Amino acid sequence: MTDLDLRLVRCFTVVAEELHFGRAAAVLHLAQPSLSRHVRRLEGELGVRLFDRTTQGTQLTEAGAAFLPRAEALLRSAAEATAVARAAGTPSRIVIGYMTGLIVTPAVRALRARHPDADVHHSFLGWGEMPAALLEHRVDVVVGRFPFATEGLTVTVLFEEPRVLLMPVGHRLAGKEYVTLDDIADEPVPRFPDPEFNTFWRVDPRPDGRRVPDGPLVENLEDKLEVIAAGEAVALVPVGAVRKGLRDDLTTVPLEGVGPIPVVLATRAGEENRRLLAAFRACAEDHLTPADWSATDAE
């Protein structure tokens, strides 16, 4: 059996990503000759050549291409094993993830008051990060919004948020008491890279089967706000995401006929009864409600 040195495996994956020994050495903070020796050593342990270096550049060999996904999985597994061991060895530590517009501060304060000796941290998560952050042990619990994949997770609904229509202040619908999907049937809505996000957040197709006009592709909240303020699109958003600190050039109107967004607490399946996780769930159920969004942002 070959005992692989994870440092060498890491060197291989970075070279495979950069396809350039000089750039990979800079990423790894190594001298290029040292990186070359590490890769040759790994090739010696495996008994195969992983890279072809030619005048045209560095390319993966067939063996290297076959090894790459397994090497990446090996590094992920090692990182997860390390995180699990540290969590078991330091049961007083918890990392709480949260998403845009969801303020966890009241629950964090309550947890610290109940467990003053606990090492409590929080971490903001961007769109699409939630399941991976939990399953890769980067966080222990998340307060977030559906939709997301729930395989391997335990999920508790905390409350629901109504949706509103977000638009520029000069929009024809600004100032109305409420709007419906029929009112915005011809309005472009921003697109997302994730197909599931598109279906859910755009309500596409609409209940009558009509497809939603395509707005610009956006990959983060800042881009979405910018295209809406510029008059390129409108968006269907949870009220909590925009209630605090809305830009002066944007406004919202209540949206009727569209279901609310569940705000949930998620943990890794089988860990939900760990002492600090159970305590945080209780704090979240007691302190995280829509009324709390008038509070300050997460610490």
VEXTIZA-149920 format. One record per residue (C-alpha): y, x, z. Coordinates in steps of 0.001 Angstrom, whole numbers, padded with zeros to 6 digits, always signed. Each point is the difference from the previous one (the first is absolute). Example, Ala and Ser with C-alpha at 12.3 -4.5 7.8 and 13.67 -1.06 7.14 Angstrom:
-004500+012300+007800+003440+001370-000660
//
This chain:
+000000+000000+000000+003509+001269-000877+002546-000031+002842+003303-000601-001757+003201+001381+001451+002483-002887-000060+002896+002420-000470-001543+001141-003259-000629-003585-001050+003666-000809+000669+001037+002966-002149-002194-001279-002829+001453-003538+000108+003586+001261-000100-000707+002270-002978-001778-002929-001676+003078-002174+000554+002514+002604-001184-002174+001680-002650+002089+003084+000671-000867+002680+002546+003637+000977+000564+001146-003548+000813-003086-000644+002118+000622+003185+001980+003539-001194+000738-001278-003395+001195-002539+001712+002264+002460+002681+001176-002389+002724-001143+000404+003066-002140-001479-000605-003443-002553+002844+000295-001233-001475+003289-000374-003433-001605-001956+001511-002880-002341+001715+002476-000531-003277+001871-000914-001823-003207-002380+002798-001083-001630-000109+003431-000541-003769-000305-001418+000458-003486-002347+002619+001430-001173-002369+002741-000587-002796-002507-001485+002246-002669+002153-001500-002759+003339+000720-001679+002584-002660+000888+002914+001026-002236+000531+001492-003431+003138+002165-000151+001182+000541-003578+003235+000790-001782+000495-003769-000268-000133-000376+003800-002449-000962+002733-002554-002742-000620-002847-001453+002032-003468+000837-001226-002556-002778-000271-001334+001064+003402+003524+000018+001445+000732-003492-001308-003254-001257+001536+000752+001699+003326+003628-001178+000320-000485-003641+001144-002665+001103+002466+002229+002765+001312+002827-002497+000523-002373-002376+001782-001218+002867+002186+003564+000839+001059+000782-003661+000729-003161-000309+002065+000876+003115+001978+003510-001304+000696-001366-003353+001137-002597+001678+002227+002737+002098+001588+002165-003061+000603-002893-001947+001535-000888+002878+002317+003608+000407+001114+000360-003727+000596-003159-000045+002101+001134+003057+001904+003492-001393+000640-000496-003738+000659+003569-000244+001300+001467+000544-003482+000817-002738-002525+001813+000064-003351+001495-003333-001060+000724-000581-003675+002548-002527-001218+001439-001188-003303+003455-000820-001374+001887-002621+002004-002610-000235+002757+001534+001255+003211-002613+001212+002477+002461+001253+002612-000435-002893+002496-003780+000444+000052+000277+003807+000179+002326-000260+002991-002306-002474+001715-003009+002265-000590+001825+003006+001433+001030-002057+003029-003603-001101+000616-001459+003465-000681+002687+002565+000865-002454+002900-000292-001053-000947-003550+001043+002155-002961+001447-002688-002303+001171+000778-003529+001066-002140-002970-000064+000675-003739+001656-001837-002886-002368-000889-002864+001105-000607-003574-001355-002574-002432-003750+000234-000451-000539+002582+002765-001335-002312+002667-003809-000065-000439-000236+003718-000826+002177+000998+002969-002387-001817+002326-003273+001035-001625+001122+003639-000223+000978-000076+003699+003657+000792-000647+000888-003009+002155-002014-002029+002518+001541-003426-000499+002370-001551-002540+002437-002886+000089+000284-001041-003636+000008-002768-002564-002689-001310-002286-001227+000609-002643-002154+003088+000578-003710+000831-000048-001645-000883+003324-003404+001650-000443-000774+002097+003070+002885-001542+001963+000465-002610+002710+003068-002158-000651+001905-002358+002322+002817-002251-001235+003077+000317+002227+002294-002515-001727+001155-001117-003451+003263+000691-001825+001583-002456-002437+001023+001388-003380+003529+000083-001371+001458+000730-003408+001885+003308-000086+002759+000204-002611+003418+001551-000712+002914-001753+001692+001391-001202-003356-003252-001652-001083+000143-003605-001230-002286-001105+002890+001872+001807+002763+001202-002331+002750-002478-002803-000714-001711-001697+002947-003399+000976-001417-001732+000770-003318-003451-000634-001459-002175+001851-002501+001222-002383-002704+003549+001214+000618-001011+003592-000808-002571-000658-002716+001937+002143-002492+001185+002667+002438-001515+003506-000350-001746+001296+003131-000621+003710+000718-003463+001337-000790-002121+002244+002217-002561+002668-000938-002745-001904+001870-001390-003086-001847-000788-001790+003275+003605+000484+001148+001200-001447-003306-002116-003122+000337+000940-000630+003613+003655+001014+000297+001065-001303-003426-002089-003199+000347-001297+000815-003470-001205-002170-001588+001944-002896+001468-001890-003140+001173+000602-001650-003394-001577+002988-001782+003241+001471-001353+000316+003761+000074+002934+001579+001756+002566+001879-002122-000315+003732+000556+002744+001823+001864+000186+003795+000352-002917+001957+001464+000790+001074+003583-001936+002249+002357+002012-000251+003215+002347-002326+001845+003138+001931-000910-000723-000295-003728-000693-003716+000377+003290-000626+001784+001868+001985-002645-001351-001947-002988+000675-003303+001760+003561+000992+000902+000507+001026-003632-000929-003511-001132-003196+001090-001750-002332-002166+002100-000457-002195+003061-002793+000373+002558-002095-002191+002283+000021+001792+003352-000973-000686+003624+003050-000889+002043-000703+002778+002503+000269+002682-002660+003657-000796-000697+001348-001813+003061+001354+003181+001575+002483+002236-001778+000073-001738-003399+002224+001719-002563+003427-001575-000540-000767-000528-003688-003202-001988+000689-000643-003429+001461-002954-002300+000681-000799-003695-000325-003008-001752+001645-002912-000462-002406-001920-003267+000237-003467-000752-001346-001348+003534+000529-002323+000907+002867+001123+002262+002847-001045+003640+000434-002432+000790+002843+001121+002870+002222-003098+001604+001445-001267+002660+002352-002853+002088-001438-002324+002589+001526-003144+001752-001142-003001-002290+000461-001888+000759+003189+002976+001645+001720+002040-003082+000792-001077+000015+003664+001059+003565+000742+002232-000082+003060+003352+000847-001615-000712-002011-003149-000814-003093+002034+003117+000584+002094+002189+000349-003092-001455-003178-001492+000934-001871+003155+003515+001489-000121+000348-000909-003681-001121-003583+000598+002469-000310+002876+003012+001736-001540-000166+000001-003804+001352-003270-001340+002548-000833-002713+002675-000303+002700-000409+003704+000770+001401+000992-003413+003476-000211+001396-000921+003073+002041+000660+003583-001049-002242+001799-002449-003193+001798+001062+000631+003210+001868
//
